[in-house]
Amino acid sequence: MHVLLKDSFMYKFSTQTMFEILEILQDKINTLQAKQIIEFEIINPDCATSAYAGTHINIENQEYIYRGYKSWVDLAELLQCKMLTPSV
């Protein structure tokens, strides 16, 4: 799942805490001009419907911290951003 908040660099978040992600994105947002987009990649929240937020899961030998869709919507709101999600 990609969440668009586009910039030339694609951030990939897997095991960072939400606080670390928030700091990274806030720093980036502070350098952007109006209507610029930040793009980052996370695991699809639908890939582990029985997992709780914060659960560590492994997909193809890569560890991730699971977060539901609402966590990402809430993050976008905290950052005063619009979240765009691609169709899968």
DRENTORKOL-3810 file (N, C-alpha, C; in nm, 4 decimals):
REM DRENTORKOL-3810
@n.u->0.0840; n.v->-0.1178; n.w->0.0000; ca.u->0.0000; ca.v->0.0000; ca.w->0.0000; c.u->0.0874; c.v->0.1226; c.w->0.0000
@n.u->0.0583; n.v->0.2171; n.w->-0.0829; ca.u->0.1294; ca.v->0.3436; ca.w->-0.0850; c.u->0.0358; c.v->0.4489; c.w->-0.0300
@n.u->0.0884; n.v->0.5344; n.w->0.0492; ca.u->0.0102; ca.v->0.6440; ca.w->0.1021; c.u->0.0721; c.v->0.7718; c.w->0.0487
@n.u->-0.0073; n.v->0.8522; n.w->-0.0151; ca.u->0.0450; ca.v->0.9746; ca.w->-0.0725; c.u->0.0103; c.v->1.0934; c.w->0.0136
@n.u->0.0874; n.v->1.1641; n.w->0.0663; ca.u->0.0603; ca.v->1.2850; ca.w->0.1501; c.u->0.0926; c.v->1.4132; c.w->0.0816
@n.u->0.4258; n.v->1.3845; n.w->-0.3447; ca.u->0.5107; ca.v->1.2965; ca.w->-0.4175; c.u->0.6402; c.v->1.3677; c.w->-0.4153
@n.u->0.7208; n.v->1.3120; n.w->-0.3853; ca.u->0.8520; ca.v->1.3661; ca.w->-0.3821; c.u->0.9420; c.v->1.2658; c.w->-0.4474
@n.u->1.0646; n.v->1.3028; n.w->-0.4812; ca.u->1.1499; ca.v->1.2169; ca.w->-0.5618; c.u->1.1990; c.v->1.0940; c.w->-0.4865
@n.u->1.1809; n.v->1.0902; n.w->-0.3585; ca.u->1.2276; ca.v->0.9780; ca.w->-0.2781; c.u->1.1093; c.v->0.9040; c.w->-0.2173
@n.u->1.1102; n.v->0.7723; n.w->-0.2288; ca.u->1.0025; ca.v->0.6906; ca.w->-0.1719; c.u->1.0470; c.v->0.6414; c.w->-0.0355
@n.u->0.9780; n.v->0.6836; n.w->0.0676; ca.u->1.0037; ca.v->0.6348; ca.w->0.2018; c.u->0.9391; c.v->0.4983; c.w->0.2165
@n.u->1.0072; n.v->0.4067; n.w->0.2845; ca.u->0.9506; ca.v->0.2748; ca.w->0.3123; c.u->0.9551; c.v->0.2552; c.w->0.4627
@n.u->0.8388; n.v->0.2360; n.w->0.5205; ca.u->0.8304; ca.v->0.2169; ca.w->0.6641; c.u->0.7948; c.v->0.0723; c.w->0.6942
@n.u->0.8772; n.v->0.0081; n.w->0.7777; ca.u->0.8503; ca.v->-0.1307; ca.w->0.8133; c.u->0.8516; c.v->-0.1509; c.w->0.9644
@n.u->0.9611; n.v->-0.1155; n.w->1.0302; ca.u->0.9696; ca.v->-0.1390; ca.w->1.1745; c.u->0.9864; c.v->-0.0110; c.w->1.2552
@n.u->0.9709; n.v->0.1029; n.w->1.1917; ca.u->0.9805; ca.v->0.2291; ca.w->1.2643; c.u->0.8587; c.v->0.2464; c.w->1.3542
@n.u->0.8796; n.v->0.3120; n.w->1.4662; ca.u->0.7661; ca.v->0.3432; ca.w->1.5521; c.u->0.6842; c.v->0.4535; c.w->1.4855
@n.u->0.5606; n.v->0.4681; n.w->1.5276; ca.u->0.4771; ca.v->0.5740; ca.w->1.4722; c.u->0.5366; c.v->0.7110; c.w->1.5052
@n.u->0.5998; n.v->0.7233; n.w->1.6207; ca.u->0.6649; ca.v->0.8491; ca.w->1.6572; c.u->0.7794; c.v->0.8806; c.w->1.5612
@n.u->0.8603; n.v->0.7794; n.w->1.5260; ca.u->0.9696; ca.v->0.8001; ca.w->1.4292; c.u->0.9142; c.v->0.8405; c.w->1.2927
@n.u->0.8083; n.v->0.7733; n.w->1.2502; ca.u->0.7454; ca.v->0.8061; ca.w->1.1216; c.u->0.6933; c.v->0.9486; c.w->1.1244
@n.u->0.6280; n.v->0.9857; n.w->1.2320; ca.u->0.5746; ca.v->1.1214; ca.w->1.2464; c.u->0.6863; c.v->1.2245; c.w->1.2362
@n.u->0.7975; n.v->1.2025; n.w->1.3048; ca.u->0.9099; ca.v->1.2963; ca.w->1.2988; c.u->0.9679; c.v->1.3080; c.w->1.1581
@n.u->0.9856; n.v->1.1945; n.w->1.0909; ca.u->1.0398; ca.v->1.1946; ca.w->0.9541; c.u->0.9487; c.v->1.2742; c.w->0.8613
@n.u->0.8192; n.v->1.2475; n.w->0.8706; ca.u->0.7251; ca.v->1.3150; ca.w->0.7820; c.u->0.7091; c.v->1.4630; c.w->0.8164
@n.u->0.7100; n.v->1.4970; n.w->0.9443; ca.u->0.7022; ca.v->1.6384; ca.w->0.9820; c.u->0.8221; c.v->1.7148; c.w->0.9278
@n.u->0.9421; n.v->1.6565; n.w->0.9413; ca.u->1.0625; ca.v->1.7218; ca.w->0.8885; c.u->1.0521; c.v->1.7439; c.w->0.7384
@n.u->1.0013; n.v->1.6433; n.w->0.6683; ca.u->0.9875; ca.v->1.6543; ca.w->0.5223; c.u->0.8821; c.v->1.7581; c.w->0.4853
@n.u->0.7699; n.v->1.7566; n.w->0.5545; ca.u->0.6618; ca.v->1.8507; ca.w->0.5263; c.u->0.7096; c.v->1.9944; c.w->0.5438
@n.u->0.7955; n.v->2.0165; n.w->0.6415; ca.u->0.8470; ca.v->2.1517; ca.w->0.6661; c.u->0.9312; c.v->2.2055; c.w->0.5513
@n.u->0.9776; n.v->2.1177; n.w->0.4615; ca.u->1.0584; ca.v->2.1618; ca.w->0.3470; c.u->0.9769; c.v->2.1721; c.w->0.2182
@n.u->0.8510; n.v->2.1314; n.w->0.2225; ca.u->0.7679; ca.v->2.1289; ca.w->0.1028; c.u->0.6942; c.v->2.2602; c.w->0.0815
@n.u->0.6566; n.v->2.2800; n.w->-0.0433; ca.u->0.5709; ca.v->2.3922; ca.w->-0.0759; c.u->0.4274; c.v->2.3399; c.w->-0.0841
@n.u->0.3331; n.v->2.4313; n.w->-0.0844; ca.u->0.1918; ca.v->2.3935; ca.w->-0.0891; c.u->0.1638; c.v->2.2990; c.w->-0.2063
@n.u->0.0821; n.v->2.2005; n.w->-0.1800; ca.u->0.0342; ca.v->2.1019; ca.w->-0.2766; c.u->0.1405; c.v->2.0041; c.w->-0.3253
@n.u->0.2612; n.v->2.0066; n.w->-0.2681; ca.u->0.3585; ca.v->1.9032; ca.w->-0.3008; c.u->0.3170; c.v->1.7761; c.w->-0.2280
@n.u->0.3634; n.v->1.6628; n.w->-0.2778; ca.u->0.3199; ca.v->1.5331; ca.w->-0.2253; c.u->0.4392; c.v->1.4555; c.w->-0.1716
@n.u->0.4194; n.v->1.3897; n.w->-0.0596; ca.u->0.5165; ca.v->1.2937; ca.w->-0.0062; c.u->0.4574; c.v->1.1560; c.w->-0.0332
@n.u->0.5409; n.v->1.0668; n.w->-0.0822; ca.u->0.4941; ca.v->0.9318; ca.w->-0.1100; c.u->0.5725; c.v->0.8348; c.w->-0.0231
@n.u->0.5007; n.v->0.7429; n.w->0.0414; ca.u->0.5703; ca.v->0.6405; ca.w->0.1181; c.u->0.4977; c.v->0.5084; c.w->0.1072
@n.u->0.5723; n.v->0.4019; n.w->0.1354; ca.u->0.5206; ca.v->0.2663; ca.w->0.1190; c.u->0.5135; c.v->0.1973; c.w->0.2545
@n.u->0.4022; n.v->0.1302; n.w->0.2762; ca.u->0.3799; ca.v->0.0519; ca.w->0.3974; c.u->0.3165; c.v->-0.0806; c.w->0.3554
@n.u->0.3044; n.v->-0.1729; n.w->0.4497; ca.u->0.2337; ca.v->-0.2966; ca.w->0.4152; c.u->0.0837; c.v->-0.2652; c.w->0.4057
@n.u->0.0175; n.v->-0.3425; n.w->0.3260; ca.u->-0.1268; ca.v->-0.3277; ca.w->0.3096; c.u->-0.1945; c.v->-0.3650; c.w->0.4411
@n.u->-0.2708; n.v->-0.2735; n.w->0.5004; ca.u->-0.3374; ca.v->-0.3050; ca.w->0.6276; c.u->-0.4318; c.v->-0.4248; c.w->0.6190
@n.u->-0.4746; n.v->-0.4612; n.w->0.4993; ca.u->-0.5644; ca.v->-0.5758; ca.w->0.4820; c.u->-0.4905; c.v->-0.7088; c.w->0.4789
@n.u->-0.3570; n.v->-0.7065; n.w->0.4825; ca.u->-0.2814; ca.v->-0.8322; ca.w->0.4703; c.u->-0.2873; c.v->-0.9153; c.w->0.5971
@n.u->-0.3222; n.v->-0.8552; n.w->0.7088; ca.u->-0.3257; ca.v->-0.9284; ca.w->0.8362; c.u->-0.4459; c.v->-0.8819; c.w->0.9167
@n.u->-0.5616; n.v->-0.9235; n.w->0.8743; ca.u->-0.6847; ca.v->-0.8755; ca.w->0.9375; c.u->-0.7008; c.v->-0.9208; c.w->1.0822
@n.u->-0.6284; n.v->-1.0235; n.w->1.1234; ca.u->-0.6414; ca.v->-1.0696; ca.w->1.2613; c.u->-0.5325; c.v->-1.0125; c.w->1.3523
@n.u->-0.4429; n.v->-0.9296; n.w->1.2990; ca.u->-0.3341; ca.v->-0.8722; ca.w->1.3789; c.u->-0.3798; c.v->-0.7440; c.w->1.4477
@n.u->-0.3237; n.v->-0.7201; n.w->1.5636; ca.u->-0.3506; ca.v->-0.5966; ca.w->1.6362; c.u->-0.2435; c.v->-0.4935; c.w->1.6022
@n.u->-0.2780; n.v->-0.3667; n.w->1.6125; ca.u->-0.1817; ca.v->-0.2598; ca.w->1.5879; c.u->-0.0594; c.v->-0.2802; c.w->1.6773
@n.u->0.0579; n.v->-0.2669; n.w->1.6178; ca.u->0.1821; ca.v->-0.2837; ca.w->1.6916; c.u->0.2392; c.v->-0.4236; c.w->1.6885
@n.u->0.1625; n.v->-0.5186; n.w->1.6369; ca.u->0.2097; ca.v->-0.6570; ca.w->1.6265; c.u->0.3194; c.v->-0.6653; c.w->1.5215
@n.u->0.4271; n.v->-0.7368; n.w->1.5547; ca.u->0.5335; ca.v->-0.7597; ca.w->1.4565; c.u->0.4935; c.v->-0.8796; c.w->1.3701
@n.u->0.4957; n.v->-0.8614; n.w->1.2400; ca.u->0.4628; ca.v->-0.9698; ca.w->1.1482; c.u->0.5739; c.v->-0.9829; c.w->1.0451
@n.u->0.5879; n.v->-1.1031; n.w->0.9892; ca.u->0.6878; ca.v->-1.1288; ca.w->0.8859; c.u->0.6178; c.v->-1.1629; c.w->0.7557
@n.u->0.6601; n.v->-1.0959; n.w->0.6502; ca.u->0.6090; ca.v->-1.1227; ca.w->0.5158; c.u->0.7299; c.v->-1.1359; c.w->0.4254
@n.u->0.7468; n.v->-1.2527; n.w->0.3655; ca.u->0.8591; ca.v->-1.2810; ca.w->0.2763; c.u->0.9930; c.v->-1.2430; c.w->0.3406
@n.u->1.0138; n.v->-1.2908; n.w->0.4627; ca.u->1.1365; ca.v->-1.2682; ca.w->0.5392; c.u->1.1659; c.v->-1.1215; c.w->0.5711
@n.u->1.0673; n.v->-1.0368; n.w->0.5649; ca.u->1.0797; ca.v->-0.8956; ca.w->0.6021; c.u->0.9886; c.v->-0.8697; c.w->0.7216
@n.u->1.0445; n.v->-0.8097; n.w->0.8261; ca.u->0.9651; ca.v->-0.7805; ca.w->0.9453; c.u->0.8959; c.v->-0.6453; c.w->0.9312
@n.u->0.7732; n.v->-0.6387; n.w->0.9780; ca.u->0.6935; ca.v->-0.5166; ca.w->0.9763; c.u->0.6224; c.v->-0.5006; c.w->1.1097
@n.u->0.5926; n.v->-0.3769; n.w->1.1431; ca.u->0.5010; ca.v->-0.3501; ca.w->1.2534; c.u->0.3664; c.v->-0.3248; c.w->1.1883
@n.u->0.2685; n.v->-0.4051; n.w->1.2252; ca.u->0.1357; ca.v->-0.3931; ca.w->1.1651; c.u->0.0621; c.v->-0.2709; c.w->1.2208
@n.u->-0.0008; n.v->-0.1973; n.w->1.1306; ca.u->-0.0899; ca.v->-0.0872; ca.w->1.1681; c.u->-0.2098; c.v->-0.0908; c.w->1.0750
@n.u->-0.3265; n.v->-0.0684; n.w->1.1306; ca.u->-0.4482; ca.v->-0.0666; ca.w->1.0516; c.u->-0.4615; c.v->0.0617; c.w->0.9705
@n.u->-0.5533; n.v->0.0613; n.w->0.8798; ca.u->-0.5771; ca.v->0.1763; ca.w->0.7916; c.u->-0.6058; c.v->0.3036; c.w->0.8715
@n.u->-0.6823; n.v->0.2910; n.w->0.9778; ca.u->-0.7178; ca.v->0.4084; ca.w->1.0574; c.u->-0.5954; c.v->0.4770; c.w->1.1165
@n.u->-0.4927; n.v->0.4001; n.w->1.1506; ca.u->-0.3689; ca.v->0.4597; ca.w->1.2023; c.u->-0.3087; c.v->0.5568; c.w->1.1016
@n.u->-0.3132; n.v->0.5193; n.w->0.9736; ca.u->-0.2555; ca.v->0.6035; ca.w->0.8686; c.u->-0.3441; c.v->0.7242; c.w->0.8408
@n.u->-0.4741; n.v->0.7048; n.w->0.8486; ca.u->-0.5669; ca.v->0.8182; ca.w->0.8330; c.u->-0.5462; c.v->0.9175; c.w->0.9476
@n.u->-0.5322; n.v->0.8665; n.w->1.0684; ca.u->-0.5082; ca.v->0.9530; ca.w->1.1839; c.u->-0.3760; c.v->1.0278; c.w->1.1707
@n.u->-0.2735; n.v->0.9604; n.w->1.1207; ca.u->-0.1441; ca.v->1.0256; ca.w->1.0999; c.u->-0.1561; c.v->1.1397; c.w->0.9991
@n.u->-0.2246; n.v->1.1143; n.w->0.8900; ca.u->-0.2443; ca.v->1.2198; ca.w->0.7900; c.u->-0.3174; c.v->1.3391; c.w->0.8511
@n.u->-0.4162; n.v->1.3118; n.w->0.9327; ca.u->-0.4904; ca.v->1.4194; ca.w->0.9972; c.u->-0.4003; c.v->1.4994; c.w->1.0917
@n.u->-0.3181; n.v->1.4308; n.w->1.1706; ca.u->-0.2245; ca.v->1.4990; ca.w->1.2599; c.u->-0.1289; c.v->1.5905; c.w->1.1830
@n.u->-0.0905; n.v->1.5462; n.w->1.0644; ca.u->0.0026; ca.v->1.6231; ca.w->0.9813; c.u->-0.0687; c.v->1.7264; c.w->0.8946
@n.u->-0.2005; n.v->1.7332; n.w->0.9077; ca.u->-0.2844; ca.v->1.8226; ca.w->0.8271; c.u->-0.2628; c.v->1.7970; c.w->0.6785
@n.u->-0.2646; n.v->1.6687; n.w->0.6446; ca.u->-0.2445; ca.v->1.6246; ca.w->0.5068; c.u->-0.3651; c.v->1.5455; c.w->0.4595
@n.u->-0.3730; n.v->1.5310; n.w->0.3317; ca.u->-0.4752; ca.v->1.4460; ca.w->0.2705; c.u->-0.4085; c.v->1.3139; c.w->0.2350
@n.u->-0.4744; n.v->1.2045; n.w->0.2652; ca.u->-0.4204; ca.v->1.0746; ca.w->0.2347; c.u->-0.4872; c.v->1.0180; c.w->0.1104
@n.u->-0.4054; n.v->0.9790; n.w->0.0155; ca.u->-0.4559; ca.v->0.9171; ca.w->-0.1064; c.u->-0.4053; c.v->0.7737; c.w->-0.1088
@n.u->-0.4922; n.v->0.6798; n.w->-0.1377; ca.u->-0.4510; ca.v->0.5403; ca.w->-0.1443; c.u->-0.4774; c.v->0.4861; c.w->-0.2833
@n.u->-0.3865; n.v->0.4055; n.w->-0.3346; ca.u->-0.4062; ca.v->0.3493; ca.w->-0.4688; c.u->-0.5048; c.v->0.2332; c.w->-0.4644
@n.u->-0.5621; n.v->0.2037; n.w->-0.5780; ca.u->-0.6437; ca.v->0.0821; ca.w->-0.5856; c.u->-0.5484; c.v->-0.0354; c.w->-0.6052
@n.u->-0.5820; n.v->-0.1489; n.w->-0.5485; ca.u->-0.4927; ca.v->-0.2648; ca.w->-0.5548; c.u->-0.5425; c.v->-0.3615; c.w->-0.6574
END
